[in-house]
Each structure stands twice: as C-alpha cells, then as structure tokens.
Amino acid sequence: MTTIDWSEGTSTSQNDLPTTITTYLDAHVRRDVAVAITTLTPDAAVTDEGETYRGHDEILDWLGRAGSEFTYTTEFIGATTIDASHVDVLHRIEGDFPGGVADLHYRFTLDGDSISRLIIEP
C-alpha cells in the first residue's frame, strides 16, 4: 500500500472537483444517505473520528448517525488534487458541537467514478 503525501498537490476550485466528490459532499451536508451511498464502491471504507466503517451496511449506519446530534453549517475552504485518484477537500464547520468551529479534511480515494476510501480528520 502506497502512503499518500496529502501536503502535496495542486490547488483545485470547488467547481473543478470530480462530480462524485461534489455529489457525496452535497448529500452528506443535506444528510441524504440514499444519494451519498451511491457515490461509494460496495467495499468502500470511511474513517471518521478514528473509527473505520467498511462496506455499505456499516457506512449507511454511520451516515445516518454522523453529526445528527448537532446543528452546524459547512463552508468550503479549499481543495487539493494529489493525483487522479486522491483529492483532499477542506471544510470549516461551525455549530453547537463542542468547540463550535472545526476545519476538517475530507480525503478521498477514487476508484474510477466511485469513492473507495474517505478519511475525515482535522
């Protein structure tokens, strides 16, 4: 397995992100689980808050719960394309969760037109 250097890459505008990523992010913000899951490969893995969810069943459960106890807004800060398969999107979230503000990286690994891996971390 190759280690990705997420600090390298080319700045990418929100309009230039792959459609799969924008579809996922829009669905995630709207909490539209049915749309979000369609962007992921059947064997995808998502890591959030140090916990990894594998496959559609686990990810669907996580998507249904993720952030549901809080009210927050999301703002696109920037994105970096590492290569054709790796994109890092930075969002600022503000809301009624502990700390009130957080900048989160959504680090996507693409397999063709689908997301095979997503890591969400500060």
Sequence and secondary structure as in RCSB ss.txt:
>XXXX:A:sequence
MTTIDWSEGTSTSQNDLPTTITTYLDAHVRRDVAVAITTLTPDAAVTDEGETYRGHDEILDWLGRAGSEFTYTTE
FIGATTIDASHVDVLHRIEGDFPGGVADLHYRFTLDGDSISRLIIEP
>XXXX:A:secstr
     TT SEE  GGGS HHHHHHHHHHHHT HHHHHHTEEEEEEEEETTEEEEHHHHHHHHHHHTTTTS EEEE
EEEEEEEETTEEEEEEEEEESSTTSEEEEEEEEEEETTEEEEEEEE 
